């Protein structure tokens, strides 16, 4: 692996791509620390310190703050991070199954995909306006910081401008920051290494790891080494499952087109154990986020039975009801997402169109049923794997100690799934480009 790393830097064009990617990531992290105009940076830091010192670590904004690399609570220029783009991409992907026009665009190839990408950009900016407005309103009311900063004004009103002008300026700045982040991601994809959006998410999560590890070390040295040991085991398991796949062998018949013979090759359909990726975890986290947000808006002292139930069982992430609900939702969304993204009938029809068949299975409907049978069997271990990895922080809260440790636990859930997945994908792209540039052929000098 180290030899491949050094070889990548010895190759001029690949070295330029890696340096370009690192430069964009550095600019992105710089923007995550720049406060938006009208926000009191000193008061924000004071509020963050209060939240961290309190036992309110399991707030509903933990996932959003994770994706922004800690920029959300600082209300910085890139406070929204990549989350609006992720949400827009998921919505467009789901609508593709429902709306025939989007499905037709998807089948048009590159031109249709470019149109869907344009729709995703517009939807991202719309969601960014809504999310920025909501976060600024929550920050002004103190609920973004778990009501720990009621006496500290996040947006001072003595700036000489109307408070609504200041709030509008912050919302516009955050929305523009989301647009710049999208541009950064596309630049990395076109001129850098790896998928741009994934690399930016990776950098946001990685930026939080040193601080979270230091927090655990300060609380207890024993907990720190326990977290490291758990981290090694979790990363090993994630790498193993992410690489696991069921290869369905496919044989293509020979066809005579004009005077040339085509076909006669053998290949396979790779069906991954974790076919859904990290999307089910995001779905489940988002749905659990909604009732908790409703509790914050209703107020912690509300006597409504629904609010009391959510406070008692869903807000506390160490509660067994929360853990079981989260786990079952991940399993459900794994099957749901695999069902709408992989169409066995379409795959079988494409194989039959080009003369392909699975050994021992008739083309057409029997092939579709066979693929569906395999996919339904390997999706179960994939769903259980996603659920177990996601609830690891909750399961090990007793070993690490306290609700604050649950927030700081860096080797569970979405974080490790994204980091390992993006890391493996980027390494594969670098290795494939190295193989293209260092191919020696059959004859050597």
N, C-alpha and C positions, 0 to 999 in steps of 0.2 A: 504493500500500500504506500509506503514511504517512497519507494522507487517510482511509482506512478505519479506521486505528488511532485517529485523533483523533475521527472520527465515532462510534466505539464508546464512547468516554469521554463524548461529549456526550449520548448516549442514557441516561437515568437508570437504567432497569431493566437494560440491558446492562452499564452501568458497575458496578452492584451485583453482577452475576454475576461480572465479571472480578475485582473487589476481593475477593469471597468466595473465589474460586478461589485467588488469590494468598495470602490469609490461611491457607487450609488447607495450601497448599504450604509456607508459612513454618513452621507448627506441625509439619508432617511433617519438615522439615529440622532443626528444633530437637530433636525426639525422636531423630533419627539420631545426634545428638552426646551424648545423655545416657547415661552408662554404666549398665548393669544393676546392681542391688544385689548386693554381694559381689564385684564385679570391681574390681581395682586399676587405676584409670584411668592412673596414672603408669607402671606396669609395661607396660600395653598399648601406650602411646605409645612406650615405649622399644623394645618388640619390633617395632612397625611400622617405626620408624627403622632397626633392624638389617636387617629384610627389604628395605627400600628401598635401603640402602647395599650390600647383598650383590648377587650376580648371580643371585638366585633369583626373578626377576620372573615367570617363566612358570609359576607355580604353578597348581594345578587350581581354585583358588577365585577366579580373576580374574573370571570371568563373574558369579559370585554376588556378589562384592564390588562389581562394576559396577552390578548391579541395585539394590543397597542403598545406593548412593551413598557407599561407603567405610565404612558402618556395621557390616558383618560383622566385619571385623578388629578393630574397636573393641569388639565385644560389647555394643553399645548396646541400648536398649529396642527400637528398630526394626531390630535387626541382621539379621533374616530378610528384611526388605524385602517386596517384592511377589511374590517368587519362589514361595512356597507357593501363592498364588492362581493364578499362571500355570500351575504344574504341575497343580493341581486342575482348572482350566478345560480344559487339553489332555486330561487323562484322561477327563473327562466327555464331551468332544466325540468322543473315540475310542469310548467305550463306547456313545454314542448310536447308532453304526452297528451295534454288536454286540448290544446288549440291546433287544429289541422294546419293553419297557415305557418306556424312555427315548425311543425313537423316537416312540412314541405321544404322550408328553408334549410332545415338540417340535412335533408337528403340531396340538396343541390350541390353539396361539396364546399369548396373554399369560398365561393361568393356568398352562399347562404350562411355559412358560419361567420363571415365578416359582418353580415347584416345582424345576426343574433348578438355578436359582440358589441355592435353599436347600440342595440337595445339595452344590453347589460350596462353600458356606460351611462345612458340616460337614467335608467332605474337606480343605479348606484348614487348618482347625484341627488335624485329625489329622496332616496332613503337617508342620505347624508344630511340633508336639510332637516328632516324630521328628527333624526337622532341627535343632531347638534342642538336643536331647539329643546328637546327633552332633557338632555344632559345639563344645559345651561340653566334651565328652570329648576332641575333637581339640585344643582350646585347653589343657586340663590336661596333655595329653601333649606339647605343643609342636609337633605336626604341622601345626596350623593356620597356624603361622608358619614353616614349612619348617625346623623344628628349629633355629631361630636363637636361641631363648629358653629353653633348657633350664635355665639358672641363674636365671631370673626367674619367680617365681610369679605367674601371671595371676590365680588365685583364692587369696588368702592363707588359710591354715588357722588363723590366730591371731585370728579374729574373735569368738571366744566361742561360736560355733555349730558344730554338727556339719558336716563338709564336705558330707555328703549333703543336709542341710537347705539349705545355701547353693546347691548345684548345683540342687536342686529349685526354689528360689526364682528362680534365673536362668532356668530353663526355662519356668516359669510366666510370668515377666515377658516373655520373648521371644514366647511364644505369645499372651499378651494384646496385645502390641504388634502382632502380625500381625492380630488381630481389629480393633484400632483403625484400622489402615491400610485394611482392607476397608471399614470405616465411612466413613473419609475419602473413599475412591474413590467410594462410592455417593452421598455428599453432593455431591461435585463434579459427578457425572453428573446429579443431580436439580436442584440449585440453582446450579450453576456453569456453566462453559463447557468443552465437550469431554468426551471419555470419561475418567472419573475415574481409573481404573487406569492408562490410558496417560499421562495428565498426570503422575501420581506417578512413573512410570518415567522419563519425560522429565526431571523435576526431579532425580532421582537421578543420571542420566547427566550432565546439564548441570553438576551440582555438582562433578563430577570434572574437567571440562575445564580450568578455570584452573590447577589444581594440576599436571595432567599436562603442560600446555603450559609451565609454569614449569620443570618437571623437564627437559624437552627443551631449553629455552633455557639452563639451567644447564650441561647436558652440551656443547652446541655451538650457537652462534647460527646457523650454516649449516643444521644439522639442523632448527632451529626454523622457518626460512623455507621449507625444503624441505617440512616437514610442513604448513605453511599452504598452500603451492601445491598439494600433493596433496589437502588437505582441500577446497579450492575445486573442483577437478576432480571429486572423488568426490561431493560434495554436488550439483553440477550434473548428473552422470550419474544419481544416485539420484532426483532430482526428475523428470528426463526419463522414466526407466523407470517410476517409481511412477505417473505420470500417464498412461502409455501404455495404451491399451485397444483391443480389436477390437470394434466395434459391429455386432452382427448385426441387420439391420432386420427388424421384425415388423409385420405388418399384421393388424388385427382386423376381421373381417367385420361388416357391419351386421346387427343382430338387432332384431326387433319384440317388445317385452315390454309387453303390455297395449296402450295407445295411444301408447307412446313408443318412439322409435327409439334404440338403443344401438349402440356400436361404430363401425366405420368410421374409426378413428384409426390413426395410424402411430407406432410407437415402436421401441425397440431393446433388445437384451440386451447390457449392457457386460461383456465378458470381458477382465479385466485381464491384462497380460503377467505381472505378479507377483501371481498369484491367491492364492498361499499366504502372502504377507506374510513375517514374520520367523520363523514357526513352524519351518520346516525348519532354520534356523540353530540354534535352541534345541534341537531334537531331536538334531542332530549334535553339538553341544557337550556335551549331557548324556551321550550315549553314549561320547564320548571321555573324559569326566570319570570314568566308572566304572573303566576299567583303571588310570588314573593314581591314583585314590583307593586302589585295591587295592595298588599299588606302595608308596604311603605307609604303608599299614597293615602290609604285609609287611616294610618296612624297606629302605633303600637298599642295604644290604650283602648282600642275599639273593642266593644263587647259582642260584636257580630259573631255568631257561631262559626261561620266559614273562615273569618279572619283568625279566630282563636285556633281553629284546626290547622290552618296553614302555618301559623306561628309555631305551634307546638310540634308539628310533624314534618313540615316541608322546609321551613327556613333553616332549622338546625341540620346541617349536613352530616352530622354524626348519628342522627336518629335512625333506627332500623327501618322505619317507614319510608324515610327519604331514600335510603340506600336501595331498598327493594324496588321502590317506584322508579328510581333512576335506572336500575339494572333492567327491569322489564321493558321500559320505554326504549332503551337502546336495542334490545333484542327485537322488539317489534319494528322499529325504524330500519334496522338492518335488512330484515326480510322485505319491508316495504320499498326501500330504495333499490335493492337488487332487482326486485320485481319490475320496477318502472325503467330501469336503466339497461337491463340485459333482456332482450327479447329472443327466446329460443326459436320461435317460429320464423322471425326475420333472418336469423343466422342460418337456419336450415334451408330456407328458400335461396339465400345467396350461394350457399354451397352447391345446391342442386343446379342453379343457373350456370355455374362454372364447372360442372362435372365432378364435384367433390362428394365424398361419402365417407361415413364412419364404418370401419370394418365390422361386418356382421349386422349392421343396421341399415334398413332400407331408407333411401332418401325421402325427404318431405316430412310428413307428419310424424312417422316413427322416430326420425332423427331429432325433431323438436321435442318430443316426449322424453327421449333419452337424455338430451341436454338438460331439460327441466328437472329430471330425476336426479342427475348428478349435482346440479346447482342447489337443489333443495337440501341435499345431504351435506354438502360442504359449507353451506351458509350457516348451519347450526353451530359448528365449532367456531366459525368466524364471529358470529354474534355473541357467543359466550366469552370469547377472547376479548372483544371490545368492551363488554360489560364489566368483566373482571378488572381489566386495566383501568377503566374509568373510575371504578369505586375503590381502587387501591388506597388513595389518600384517606377515605372514610374508614376503611378496614384497619389501617395502621395508625389511626389517630391515638389509640391507647398507648402504642409504643413510643410515638413521637411526643405526645403530651399536649393536650389542650386544643381549643378551637383555633388559636392563633397558628399553631403548628400545621393544622390542616390547610390553611391558606398558603403557608410557606413551603409545603411539601412539594419538591420540584420534579418528582419522578413518577407521576401518576396522571391518568386521564389524558386530556387532549394534548397537553404539552409534549409528553414523550412520544405519542403517536405521530404528531406532526413533525417533530424534530428528527425522529428516526426515518420516517417516510421520505421527507425532503432530503435528508442526508444521503440515503441510499439512491434516490433518483438522481441527485446531482453527481455522485460518484460514478454512477453508470454512464451518464452523459460524457463526463470527462474521459472515462476509459474508452468509450466508443470513438470519441474524437482522436484519442491517442492511437487507437488501432488503425484508423483511416490514414493517419499521417505517418505511421511507422510500419506499414505493411511491406514485408520483405519479398513476398512472392516465392516461387519455386527455385529460382536461381539465385545464388549468393556469390558475391565476389570473394 
